[in-house]
Amino acid sequence: MNWSEFFAMKGYAFYVWGSYGVALLVFIVEVMLVRHLRKITLQNLRMLRDAGDEE
């Protein structure tokens, strides 16, 4: 078995590598979404804390 046969995967390469690609994309989007939501949550908590200090 050589590298070209390995990457071709007996005709299933598009499905296999496409599945890996989609899974990787989903993981990246998930990490980005969690980071964004964390940033928004921290901003909201700071606003609530600052609003409580003014009273």
PyMOL commands that set and color helices and strands:
alter all, ss='L'
color gray80, all
select helices_A, chain A and resi 3-11+13-54
alter helices_A, ss='H'
color red, helices_A
deselect
rebuild
show_as cartoon
